[in-house]
Amino acid sequence: MTSFNRSTSRRLKKLTQIPSVWEGDRRPLSSSHTQYTDPESEGECILWVDASQGVVRGMDMVDAAIGPEAIVRTLMRAMEHPQSPGKPARPQRIVVRDREIQFYLRGVLQDLDIAIDYVPELPLIDELFRSFSEVIDNQTPDLPPQFAKVLQEKAFAMWQAAPWDLLEEQQILSIEINKWDVGTLYASVMGMLGMEYGILLYRSEDSLKRFRSSVLRNEDSTQHLEEAFLKQDCFFLTFESDEDDDDEDDLQDLADLPISGILPTFGNIHPLEGLRVVLYDEEALVVLVALEGILRFLRDHRRQLYADVFPPLSHRYRIPLPETVDENAKSVSVTVSTLPELATELEEMTEDLEDEDEEEDYESSAFQTLRDDLIPEDSFLSLGVVSWEMLEYLRHGVTYHPVGEIKPVGDGLPVVLIQTSRPKAKTVIESLEAAGGLRGICFNPGADPFDGDRYDLGLLQTKNSELFLFGEFLDDDPIHVEARRKWNQRCKNTKGYCGLIIAKGLTGSARGNPQLRDMMALFEARSLSPQDLGIGTLQLMPQLELD
């Protein structure tokens, strides 16, 4: 048995011994709301009270698996550093209701001249624990007990269904319920960007639009974003890591965690209520029915939703209600539908604001004779090759603009790949199509007379003869030099044919490595030499000019 150091015993014996009887015990804090929690995770409360004065001297919450040493540690604090209004002291007598605790304390405290006795009941502690239980029972649980288990099961089923692999935030599903004072909910899925995962169930289409518009217009203002967040009118299911991690450098995508490390959270947001992580009975039932409807819809239409185009789909389901629902009806009918027109409207809302930003950027651009307003500044750019097999897939699977008959010679078609966000990618594609398509891709020399740097400038020439800058590369960068060497060799193999691929997914898990489903357009073109353009070395003066 562990005992005090002699120095500790001497220190404790110096405390004034008062003629008091102290009660001590450790018990779990039980509640009817904890029926779905893991019993192994429950804690115990250790209490030491001065029964003579009726005050609590020490209290701790500990894991149930911690040994009897914990009750001694709390007792030491109760003696040396008691809670107010107690003063440092040691009692004449201690009473406990557990024989094992009695024998343990007798061994540990034998040098402190404290009597350790057993009693079957501890009146003051019993009363305190009754009060604690009442407080806990009067607290509103996060989820109604009759729905808690099934809602947790639906949450984990939703995590495994991973709707964010299929739907972007603006691709909204409607869930028509028409029950419990709820008409239609509008589900927006978070998670395709690999950041926050969850589902927002808006009570109205207007609330969804207002929030999205507010976020887009105030994305740099923390105060306005918080205000916009609290003005939403929706239910939510979000997913977080079940582990506490304060080190931001160690944060990882939740999708990389096992399901045992995922913690679902339900709640409600309303302009007049704010945020609460509590669902009441009818709310929980509405969310349960909506989640089940979405799960069935994802199961039945996964292949169609995986397509690049958001398709018009609708499916009616009869969803059984839990037995705990006190109604004659044993099921409810819901209709789950995609809303392509709303998705287009939300995308255009984004594009309009981006067009305004890009117009402002262009007006202040240093480039005047050479346009640089086609490719978004934050795009990912790479020079590479597409195998002939993949090229055939792209020709039939994405927006395709051919240039002529290309013979499959070498390892594939040399391509420039531009990866950006989906709305911006659509804008690039539409701009190229409006200019008649792509005529050629060229790497032209450029120079900065101020610092002497020389550049290899990537240019796109459209069929209306406009030139667009897509990249600036230092001509002595070894990585670019090697990429250009391969580009030139591949273009030689294909007799001067090459291509431009526009892809989405810039901020998602596919950043820098877009998959086939991320590729949106293929423009075949000719590889042009600087002599073909005949514009000489482009110089930054402060603007690029033709010399």
VOGU-3710 file (C-alpha; in Angstrom, 3 decimals, decimal comma):
1> mtsfnrstsr> 0,000/0,000/0,000  1,263/3,447/-0,914  1,813/5,698/2,097  2,747/9,340/2,638  6,357/10,465/2,660  7,531/11,275/6,155  7,880/14,948/5,243  4,269/14,978/4,002  3,045/13,327/7,217  4,920/15,902/9,318
11> rlkkltqips> 3,416/18,747/7,252  -0,135/17,419/7,637  0,300/16,870/11,398  1,165/20,556/11,739  -2,385/21,426/10,642  -4,750/22,353/13,444  -6,889/19,375/14,408  -10,499/20,461/14,849  -13,239/18,544/16,704  -15,175/17,757/13,527
21> vwegdrrpls> -16,503/14,677/11,784  -15,921/14,605/8,034  -17,901/12,488/5,594  -16,158/11,103/2,508  -17,352/9,114/-0,506  -17,063/8,622/-4,285  -20,111/7,922/-6,454  -21,121/8,121/-10,123  -23,357/11,007/-11,123  -26,218/9,095/-12,712
31> sshtqytdpe> -29,011/10,510/-14,831  -31,800/9,226/-17,029  -30,216/11,250/-19,873  -27,054/9,146/-19,920  -28,652/5,867/-20,972  -26,988/5,959/-24,415  -23,503/6,873/-23,277  -20,633/4,476/-22,831  -20,577/3,279/-19,200  -16,798/3,098/-19,288
41> segecilwvd> -16,615/6,818/-20,009  -18,688/7,799/-16,959  -16,904/9,706/-14,207  -17,261/9,592/-10,455  -17,573/12,436/-7,993  -15,414/12,456/-4,836  -16,793/14,499/-1,965  -15,370/15,462/1,423  -17,723/17,452/3,659  -17,502/18,742/7,208
51> asqgvvrgmd> -20,639/17,220/8,704  -20,276/19,294/11,861  -20,307/22,608/9,995  -22,330/21,452/6,979  -19,822/22,664/4,330  -18,086/21,028/1,397  -14,316/21,063/1,876  -13,247/19,254/-1,282  -14,763/17,869/-4,488  -13,273/16,235/-7,597
61> mvdaaigpea> -14,510/14,456/-10,725  -12,407/11,425/-11,650  -12,544/8,526/-14,064  -14,256/5,486/-12,573  -11,180/3,385/-13,337  -8,879/5,472/-11,102  -7,886/3,706/-7,894  -8,416/4,659/-4,227  -5,481/7,076/-4,308  -7,857/9,660/-5,844
71> ivrtlmrame> -9,978/9,908/-2,701  -6,817/10,558/-0,653  -5,677/13,322/-3,018  -9,048/15,060/-2,640  -8,835/14,636/1,151  -5,403/16,276/1,215  -6,777/19,307/-0,635  -9,754/19,379/1,721  -7,298/19,616/4,635  -4,637/21,967/3,207
81> hpqspgkpar> -6,598/23,981/0,611  -10,302/23,647/1,440  -13,073/25,301/-0,511  -14,377/28,526/0,997  -15,340/29,163/3,791  -13,232/26,322/5,201  -9,790/26,907/6,673  -6,797/24,521/6,641  -7,278/21,830/9,263  -7,459/18,090/9,874
91> pqrivvrdre> -10,477/16,399/11,445  -10,630/14,234/14,530  -12,836/11,676/12,831  -13,706/10,537/9,319  -16,713/8,376/8,442  -17,215/6,445/5,190  -19,834/3,984/3,993  -17,448/1,713/2,066  -15,427/-0,900/3,970  -12,651/-0,983/1,372
101> iqfylrgvlq> -12,243/2,796/1,560  -12,231/2,565/5,364  -9,422/0,006/5,462  -7,457/1,864/2,791  -7,663/5,188/4,651  -6,701/3,568/7,942  -3,483/2,374/6,371  -2,648/5,644/4,658  -3,618/8,015/7,511  -2,329/5,978/10,436
111> dldiaidyvp> 0,287/8,612/11,418  -2,197/11,541/11,429  -4,197/10,639/14,589  -7,488/10,579/12,701  -10,145/7,992/13,536  -11,565/6,237/10,438  -14,993/4,674/11,011  -17,603/2,924/8,938  -21,267/4,025/8,914  -24,020/2,628/6,666
121> elplidelfr> -25,322/6,069/5,677  -23,833/9,525/5,110  -26,752/11,973/5,560  -25,084/15,126/4,278  -23,423/13,486/1,256  -26,615/11,574/0,450  -28,512/14,852/0,338  -25,864/16,496/-1,842  -25,917/13,670/-4,386  -29,724/13,789/-4,476
131> sfsevidnqt> -29,451/17,493/-5,308  -26,859/16,809/-8,003  -29,126/14,198/-9,613  -32,071/16,583/-9,605  -30,007/19,256/-11,322  -28,846/16,797/-13,957  -32,334/15,393/-14,513  -33,746/18,890/-14,931  -31,250/19,707/-17,663  -32,572/19,429/-21,199
141> pdlppqfakv> -30,739/16,596/-22,976  -29,082/17,313/-26,335  -31,457/14,814/-27,932  -34,810/13,503/-26,663  -34,041/10,148/-24,961  -36,605/8,274/-27,070  -34,903/9,403/-30,301  -31,265/9,674/-29,217  -30,119/6,190/-30,206  -31,787/6,112/-33,625
151> lqekafamwq> -30,574/9,642/-34,450  -27,004/8,671/-33,616  -27,366/5,608/-35,849  -28,685/7,755/-38,715  -25,807/10,208/-38,226  -23,182/7,475/-38,588  -25,052/6,020/-41,564  -24,892/9,476/-43,155  -21,144/9,678/-42,461  -20,621/6,367/-44,232
161> aapwdlleeq> -22,855/7,434/-47,138  -20,594/10,524/-47,562  -23,004/12,770/-49,510  -20,192/15,357/-49,850  -18,542/13,006/-52,348  -21,560/13,552/-54,602  -22,985/16,989/-53,859  -21,509/20,449/-53,697  -22,917/22,997/-51,245  -25,049/24,717/-53,896
171> qilsieinkw> -26,537/21,420/-55,129  -29,608/21,439/-52,909  -31,991/18,598/-52,103  -35,571/19,357/-51,064  -37,333/17,096/-48,543  -41,086/17,606/-48,612  -42,546/16,434/-45,275  -45,743/18,448/-44,666  -46,041/17,356/-41,048  -45,279/18,684/-37,572
181> dvgtlyasvm> -45,627/22,278/-38,843  -42,843/21,684/-41,372  -43,482/21,939/-45,110  -40,276/21,450/-47,085  -36,680/21,384/-45,870  -33,756/22,330/-48,125  -30,608/20,277/-47,536  -27,182/21,765/-48,244  -24,267/19,354/-47,882  -20,920/20,526/-46,486
191> gmlgmeygil> -17,701/18,591/-46,980  -16,654/18,536/-50,643  -13,898/21,043/-49,794  -12,495/18,650/-47,184  -13,082/21,130/-44,359  -16,361/21,110/-42,407  -18,589/18,079/-42,807  -22,325/18,083/-42,236  -25,820/18,805/-43,515  -27,808/22,011/-43,083
201> lyrsedslkr> -31,589/21,570/-43,282  -33,020/25,014/-44,068  -36,669/25,634/-43,241  -37,054/27,906/-46,275  -35,421/28,566/-49,610  -35,199/32,273/-48,764  -33,107/31,594/-45,649  -30,659/29,533/-47,695  -30,315/32,245/-50,363  -29,913/35,053/-47,831
211> frssvlrned> -27,173/33,225/-45,980  -25,242/32,349/-49,128  -25,495/35,916/-50,460  -24,367/37,361/-47,130  -21,386/35,012/-46,901  -20,256/35,776/-50,449  -20,423/39,529/-49,886  -18,768/39,514/-46,462  -16,310/36,609/-46,672  -13,475/38,791/-45,351
221> stqhleeafl> -15,425/40,176/-42,373  -15,503/37,919/-39,321  -18,138/40,066/-37,626  -20,524/40,003/-40,592  -19,980/36,275/-41,112  -20,907/35,553/-37,501  -24,011/37,715/-37,834  -24,988/35,952/-41,059  -24,427/32,564/-39,425  -26,781/33,347/-36,538
231> kqdcffltfe> -29,483/34,611/-38,921  -29,885/31,216/-40,556  -33,108/29,296/-40,029  -32,157/25,636/-40,105  -31,506/22,363/-38,348  -27,992/20,973/-38,608  -25,988/17,784/-38,319  -22,240/18,348/-38,174  -19,311/16,007/-37,665  -16,210/16,666/-35,588
241> sdeddddedd> -13,237/14,742/-34,297  -13,954/12,836/-31,102  -10,451/13,694/-29,881  -9,448/16,974/-28,252  -6,588/18,461/-30,259  -5,487/22,004/-29,572  -2,470/21,786/-31,877  -3,655/23,153/-35,217  -0,571/21,780/-36,945  -1,760/18,251/-36,183
251> lqdladlpis> -5,294/18,749/-37,516  -6,282/16,395/-40,292  -9,176/15,859/-42,650  -11,976/14,113/-40,770  -12,404/11,824/-43,773  -9,052/10,245/-42,875  -10,266/9,245/-39,401  -11,932/5,920/-38,556  -15,637/6,117/-37,810  -14,849/5,530/-34,128
261> gilptfgnih> -13,093/8,920/-34,117  -16,114/10,836/-35,465  -18,510/12,747/-33,206  -21,906/13,826/-34,671  -23,643/16,918/-33,280  -27,259/17,940/-33,846  -28,730/21,372/-33,339  -30,845/24,279/-34,448  -30,164/27,841/-35,635  -32,826/30,550/-35,712
271> pleglrvvly> -32,489/34,353/-35,990  -34,380/34,866/-32,703  -32,964/31,852/-30,820  -29,404/31,828/-32,054  -27,478/28,572/-31,955  -28,412/25,684/-29,680  -27,077/22,126/-29,747  -30,383/20,744/-28,509  -33,276/19,231/-30,447  -36,718/18,991/-28,869
281> deealvvlva> -39,145/16,153/-29,550  -40,815/17,348/-32,769  -37,556/18,796/-34,094  -35,753/15,512/-33,518  -38,529/13,637/-35,321  -38,365/16,015/-38,308  -34,573/15,676/-38,556  -34,821/11,883/-38,219  -37,329/11,635/-41,082  -35,312/14,061/-43,260
291> legilrflrd> -32,053/12,135/-42,746  -33,712/8,818/-43,554  -35,173/10,336/-46,724  -31,763/11,656/-47,799  -30,080/8,309/-47,076  -32,591/6,433/-49,221  -32,287/9,007/-52,004  -28,484/8,709/-52,009  -28,755/4,929/-52,095  -31,176/4,933/-55,045
301> hrrqlyadvf> -29,562/7,685/-57,148  -25,873/7,553/-56,326  -24,829/6,902/-59,921  -26,879/9,800/-61,311  -25,641/12,185/-58,598  -22,046/11,212/-59,329  -22,370/12,640/-62,858  -20,869/16,019/-63,628  -24,285/17,535/-64,361  -26,710/17,926/-61,435
311> pplshryrip> -29,717/15,955/-62,724  -33,448/16,553/-62,100  -34,504/13,660/-59,834  -37,407/13,030/-57,476  -38,390/10,043/-55,352  -41,210/9,467/-52,881  -40,601/7,358/-49,773  -42,752/5,929/-47,001  -40,666/6,230/-43,852  -41,645/4,303/-40,700
321> lpetvdenak> -41,908/6,274/-37,467  -40,374/5,111/-34,172  -42,720/3,221/-31,872  -42,286/5,975/-29,288  -44,226/8,441/-31,446  -47,656/8,807/-29,875  -49,697/8,940/-33,068  -52,001/6,661/-34,979  -49,842/6,871/-38,088  -46,978/4,394/-38,179
331> svsvtvstlp> -45,203/6,042/-41,125  -44,920/9,318/-42,998  -44,582/9,998/-46,723  -41,768/12,301/-47,868  -40,581/13,363/-51,305  -36,872/13,996/-51,892  -35,884/15,944/-55,024  -32,891/17,625/-56,594  -33,187/21,327/-57,417  -31,005/21,972/-60,508
341> elateleemt> -32,505/25,412/-61,146  -31,753/26,545/-57,613  -28,217/25,147/-57,915  -27,713/27,183/-61,097  -29,058/30,302/-59,391  -26,673/29,847/-56,449  -23,732/29,257/-58,800  -24,582/32,402/-60,759  -24,716/34,313/-57,499  -21,102/33,272/-56,914
351> edlededeee> -20,032/33,973/-60,477  -21,523/37,485/-60,504  -19,485/38,472/-57,448  -16,341/36,836/-58,846  -16,805/38,684/-62,140  -16,952/41,964/-60,203  -13,743/41,075/-58,365  -11,947/39,991/-61,537  -13,012/43,190/-63,321  -11,519/45,267/-60,501
361> dyessafqtl> -8,331/43,194/-60,639  -8,048/43,644/-64,384  -8,429/47,413/-64,222  -5,402/47,595/-61,911  -3,394/44,985/-63,807  0,072/45,813/-65,096  -0,699/43,880/-68,292  -2,545/45,952/-70,889  -1,539/44,692/-74,331  -1,526/41,064/-73,226
371> rddlipedsf> -4,702/40,021/-71,435  -4,432/38,085/-68,183  -8,104/38,066/-67,215  -8,926/34,575/-68,499  -7,195/32,263/-66,007  -7,974/32,966/-62,303  -4,906/33,997/-60,305  -5,261/31,241/-57,683  -5,459/28,435/-60,247  -3,266/25,338/-60,099
381> lslgvvswem> -1,232/24,961/-63,281  0,772/22,039/-64,641  2,330/20,814/-67,879  1,826/17,137/-68,506  0,501/14,448/-70,771  -2,807/12,615/-71,163  -2,599/9,011/-72,279  -4,397/8,142/-75,485  -6,835/5,923/-73,544  -7,771/8,741/-71,178
391> leylrhgvty> -8,011/11,139/-74,121  -10,747/8,986/-75,660  -12,644/9,062/-72,372  -12,329/12,844/-72,138  -13,522/13,330/-75,684  -16,788/11,601/-74,787  -17,121/12,621/-71,134  -16,449/16,373/-70,969  -17,007/19,537/-72,992  -14,840/18,814/-76,035
401> hpvgeikpvg> -13,484/21,063/-78,800  -11,478/19,098/-81,426  -8,826/20,564/-83,687  -8,305/17,829/-86,268  -7,182/14,243/-86,651  -4,414/13,497/-84,147  -2,423/10,323/-84,632  -1,645/8,512/-81,343  2,159/8,656/-81,426  4,257/8,694/-78,250
411> dglpvvliqt> 3,013/8,401/-74,662  0,036/10,719/-75,120  -1,202/14,213/-75,899  0,797/17,023/-74,247  -1,550/19,227/-72,228  -1,664/22,308/-70,070  -3,949/21,631/-67,086  -5,694/24,515/-65,353  -7,431/23,599/-62,084  -9,701/26,122/-60,387
421> srpkaktvie> -13,082/26,217/-58,647  -16,108/24,901/-60,485  -17,747/28,342/-61,048  -14,483/29,842/-62,294  -13,834/26,823/-64,516  -17,224/27,314/-66,136  -16,389/30,967/-66,741  -13,061/30,061/-68,416  -14,783/27,519/-70,652  -17,512/29,956/-71,656
431> sleaagglrg> -14,948/32,695/-72,391  -12,926/30,411/-74,646  -16,065/29,303/-76,444  -17,173/32,930/-76,878  -13,788/33,675/-78,483  -14,372/30,901/-81,022  -12,295/28,288/-79,222  -8,572/27,777/-78,740  -6,185/28,171/-81,670  -2,835/27,500/-80,044
441> icfnpgadpf> -0,604/27,277/-76,992  2,741/29,052/-77,003  5,680/29,661/-74,697  7,116/33,078/-75,483  10,176/34,788/-73,962  9,642/37,650/-71,531  11,973/39,928/-69,566  11,906/42,295/-66,612  14,393/45,113/-67,394  14,349/46,275/-63,762
451> dgdrydlgll> 15,817/43,152/-62,147  17,158/41,359/-65,219  14,978/38,256/-64,771  13,972/36,409/-67,900  10,735/34,478/-68,192  9,067/31,787/-70,230  5,516/33,101/-70,616  2,694/30,640/-71,242  0,211/32,100/-73,724  -3,134/30,965/-75,110
461> qtknselflf> -4,259/32,266/-78,491  -7,971/32,093/-79,204  -9,465/31,848/-82,667  -10,355/35,540/-82,632  -6,573/36,197/-82,312  -6,628/37,370/-78,694  -3,661/36,443/-76,479  -4,103/35,415/-72,848  -1,372/34,870/-70,269  -1,774/31,638/-68,289
471> gefldddpih> 1,617/31,364/-66,573  4,961/33,052/-65,889  7,982/30,761/-65,407  11,573/31,715/-64,703  13,507/30,395/-67,673  16,249/28,997/-65,415  13,894/27,086/-63,108  15,124/23,466/-63,430  11,643/22,002/-62,863  10,134/24,142/-65,612
481> vearrkwnqr> 13,093/23,538/-67,920  12,519/19,782/-67,663  8,752/20,168/-68,127  9,341/22,292/-71,245  11,787/19,741/-72,628  9,157/17,007/-72,329  6,505/19,331/-73,750  8,589/20,095/-76,840  9,375/16,405/-77,437  5,752/15,344/-77,079
491> ckntkgycgl> 4,554/18,123/-79,382  7,122/16,945/-81,919  5,723/13,384/-81,672  2,145/14,608/-82,210  3,121/16,829/-85,156  2,356/19,966/-83,178  -0,921/18,965/-81,563  -1,550/19,657/-77,881  -4,429/20,433/-75,543  -5,810/22,494/-72,686
501> iiakgltgsa> -7,770/20,813/-69,856  -9,955/22,860/-67,516  -10,644/21,103/-64,192  -12,495/21,869/-60,966  -11,627/20,877/-57,381  -9,015/23,516/-56,497  -9,818/23,555/-52,774  -10,816/19,917/-52,374  -8,884/16,732/-51,758  -8,117/16,535/-55,499
511> rgnpqlrdmm> -6,097/19,805/-55,477  -3,051/19,358/-57,671  -4,175/15,874/-58,689  -7,595/16,178/-60,376  -9,385/12,938/-61,153  -11,402/12,209/-64,272  -14,614/13,380/-62,616  -12,978/16,758/-61,898  -12,138/17,465/-65,540  -14,728/19,713/-67,193
521> alfearslsp> -13,408/20,598/-70,667  -10,799/19,643/-73,242  -9,685/22,108/-75,933  -7,386/20,593/-78,536  -5,021/23,074/-80,179  -1,742/23,577/-82,039  1,587/24,143/-80,381  2,837/27,548/-81,553  6,399/28,811/-81,543  7,391/32,414/-80,684
531> qdlgigtlql> 8,080/32,858/-84,391  4,506/31,830/-85,186  3,238/34,674/-83,019  5,923/37,117/-84,157  5,614/39,358/-81,105  9,231/39,185/-79,901  10,259/39,383/-76,253  7,560/40,757/-73,991  8,883/43,247/-71,457  7,458/44,429/-68,147
541> mpqleld> 7,751/48,211/-68,240  5,539/48,455/-65,753  3,312/46,647/-68,224  4,086/43,984/-70,775  4,523/45,626/-74,155  5,339/44,321/-77,600  8,740/45,391/-78,891
//
